[in-house]
Amino acid sequence: MLQHSYTHTAMSPSVPLQEMIRAIRSARTQCEERGVIQRECAAIRAQFRQADNGGRSHNLAKLLYVHMLGYPAHFGQMECVRMIASSRYSEKRVGYLGAMMLLDEKQDASLLITNSIKNDLSHSNQYVQSLALCTLACMGSAEMCRDLAPEIDRLLRASNSYIKKKAALCAVHIVRKVHELGELFAPAARSLLSEKNHGVLHGAVVLITELCERSSESLERFRKTVPDLVQIMKGLVISGYSPEHDVAGISDPFLQVRLLRLLRILGRNNETASDAMNDLLAQVATNTDSTKTVGNAVLYETVLTVLDIKSESGLRVLAVNILGRFLLNNDRNIRYIAMTSLQKIVGTDHNAVQRHRGTIVDCLKDQDASVKRRALDLSLALVSASNIRSMMKELLLFLSSCPPELRSQAANGIFTAAERYAPSKRWHIDTILHVLITAGGDVRDETVPNLIQLITNTSELHCYTVHKLYRALLSDISQQSLVQVACWCIGEYGDLLLRGDCQEVEPMQVCEDDVLDALETVLQSHMSSTATRGFALTATMKLSTRITDNVDRIRSIVSIYGSCIDLELQQRAVEYNALFKKYDHMRAAVLERMPVIERNSSGLINGDPTGEPVKEVQPSKVKTEVSLPLPQAADQTCDLLDLLSSSEQQPQSPPAAGSSILTQPLGTDCSAGRDLLDLLGGLEPTPPPTAVTVYEKDGVTLTIVCEKQSDSAMTVTLTGFNSSDCDVSSFTLQAAVPKSVQLHMKAPSGDSLPAGGAAKVTQVVLLNNPNKVNLKMRIRVSYSCRGSTVQETVQVDSFPGL
């Protein structure tokens, strides 16, 4: 019945807003709702076209409701302009409301109301002035702000507190739009601090904060007002109950928060201003009720101010203790912001934060994922040489039950902490093995070679390590990193495993068949990757010189993979078969234990006296993992390097005595060596691509290397390096290119850069430029260091090597 009556009266101007709303809400379908709105909009248009329309404000109000529902209402813009120019307050009020909703600074119609606003700013009615101030503060363009700024400055000095409050907030909008106009409002803003009205004070503090953030001159000028601001804040803290401003027992917390933020800006990097507010901050921190959310908001702003200015050490400890109390709060949001704040100061106030270590560790058990992540970050930052054992016990317990999205971060953080603070080599190895057993699939790529290096350099623990890894291999072969390290150790130290006389582990009798069965299981498992099978095959081959009774079985295993579909495994198997057949007299020397690997932060290996960094092998060269002995004669050298060739040429000059085959220059006259090490034969080796530094700040460096794959495709390798004395975490790279260029970013090698250049992060970017446009790339570098987040953007206009 209601819809029927509405249909017959939709064109009538007498339909009230409430009835239109009721009809829209009663629509059963979207189509029915659109029909109601279309009929009403048609009626509103007809009314707008009439010269003498007594229901203009009524129609515009209905149109604004239609606009709020998301339907087009732009045809009412000019009606807003006409109603603003009206002398009737009821029409002017709806007209200004419509202007704020339907107009913005990009609309040409907004310029038509500039003169009306100027006239209304001088109106005798304070409510008309208020309408003009609110509209200018909401949608005023830069041109309007320049034209009307003198009027706003005049109203800031008015006697009416209601107008001064509105004018102050309007001045904030003008300063944000036109920065240079800030000097115009500075004197008036200073005088507003003597007002008693809280609304005017709030507007003045917001205006002064905006001025100080945008101008160093204003910052110095308003630092002289710190005593006045301190007195205002003290009045709020010690004042009695005031029903007008009291919120849950706190006197005007909104003004208190604004004052604390302004004091934080004024006291930053200024000892005089900081000293003037130390007593006040201590008073606020001790007297504010922390049992309610309102008090916690004031306390949190107090803590941020204390930590940001040059405050006394005792006051900083008090601020950290407040954050510690926040960690015990039942509200997860409060716990989250507490840990976020502690993360920022853990580098400067480490000992103060350490006092709350137990509470922080307990937050690892929180059900909220974001709280867990913050607790993990903070727990890793609190690890030190004095608490490494207890903290690592908690972190390993967390790793065993943490959600999958946090497992990689936890594992990598544990590796970094163990490498820095390990009390002993055995503890270090046990910790890494525990992580590999728990989360071996979530660790970084460099974990395997780093652990192998650690094991190699700890000769006294070879027997202990190989026994532990063998037990772990028998129980689980799904963790690829663990299996790779286990296979490597079994291949290197299989004789120690078979000997079975390790005093540090539970006695276990291991025979040759058991070891080979374990390696065969890895080779045949569908869970094993190509790299893992390569480790297992090499370990099996190395065992041929460490056992005596099962050499034929090893030869059979190796020969099977000579026809493997995977080229890497096939190549290894063919070379190993050649060692069995043609070069069996050299097999023991070739497969002996790897020498100790010593690397430092400069990239030197085994104390290279030349001081030159280790050079990477060119992609066209064949890689080998077996260690090669010192050459006995020139013919053996050529034979070994020509495992796949039938050439019988002999070198014209033998290598110098004492040199290693691996360090023999590629330019020797041994043609067989050239045939194997240069599969393309006769082509000159191409020089390595040039790395160009595109970002460098505070020790964090980003380099770019480009390689052209075809006329339109190229590969860009981004490498991050940290030479500072502070660890960098959450290191991420983002790239953007022109729309016609196709971009694909592969997964990075990690997200943390240890201090001193201990590790690098690389990320490969594939670009396809089919239209041959001028190639540019914008790279965003984001990372966290010393508790603060850094985000920088660099642009690459030219690519090296292209």
DACORSUL-V142687 format. One line per field, one symbol per residue. psi: psi as a letter, one per 30 degrees, with the letter a starting at -180 (. if undefined). burial: + if it has 9 or more other C-alpha atoms within 8 Angstrom, else -. A space follows every 50 residues. Layout:
psi=???
burial=???
//
This chain:
psi=eeeeeeefgefkffjleeeeeeeeffkfleeeeeeeeeeeeeeeeeeefk ejjfheeeeeeeeeeeeffglkgffgeeeeeeeeflfkeeeeeeeeeeef efllffkfffffgeeeeeeffglfkfeeeeeeeeeefegkleeeeeefee eeeeffglfjeeeeeeeeeeeeeeeeejeffefefeeeeefffflfkeee eeeeeeeeeeeeffkeeeeeefffgeeeeeeeeeeeeflakjfefkjhfk jifeeeeeeeeeeeeefkgjeeeeeffeeeeeeeeffkkgfleeeeeeee eeeeeefflilleeeeeeeeeeeeeeffkfkeeeeefeeeeeefgfeehe eeeffgeeeeefffgkfkeeeeeeeeeeeeffklffgeeeeeeeeeeeef glleffeeeeeeeeeeeeeegkfleeeeeeeeeeeeeehffgllefeeee eeeeeefiefgeeeeeeeeeeeeefkgfjeeeeeeeeeeeeeheeeefeg gkfflkkkjkleeeeeeeeeeeefkffkleeeeeeeeeeeeffffflffh eeeeeeeefegfgkfkeeeeeeeeeeeeeedfhfffeeeeglkklkjjka ffgkkhhjffgklkkkkkffkklkfkkklkkeleeeeeeefhfglgkgkk kfkllkkflkefgkkfglgjeeeeeefjffjfkkkklkkkkkkfkjkhfk kklkkkkkeaefklkkjkkkkjglgkkklhjlkkkkllefkkkjklklfa gkjllggfllkkkkkkkjifghljklkkkkkklkkhflkkjlklkjfkkk g.
burial=-----+---++-+-+-+--+--++--+----++--++-+++++++-++-- -----+++++++++-++-----+--++-++++++-+----++++++++++ -++++---++-+++-+++-++-+--+-++++++++++-++++-+++-++- +++-++-+--+-+++++++++++++-+++-++--++-+++-++-+----+ +++++++++++++----++--++--++-++--++-++--------++--+ +++-++++++++++++++-+--++++++-+++-++--+-----+++++++ +++++++++++---++++++++++-++-+--+-+++-+++++++++---+ -++--++-+++-++-+----++++++++++-++----+--++-+++-++- -----+++-+++++++++--++----+++-+++++++-++--++--++-- ++++++++--++++++++++-++---+-++++++++++++++++-+++-+ ---------+-+--++-+++-++----+-+-++++++++++++++-+--+ +--++--++-++-+----++++++++++++--++--++-+++----+++- ---++---------------++----++--+--+-++++-+++------- +-------+++--+-----+-++++++++-----------+-++++---+ ++++++++---+++++++++++++-++++++-----+---+++----++- ++++++++-++++++++++-----+++++++++++++--+---+-+---+ --
//
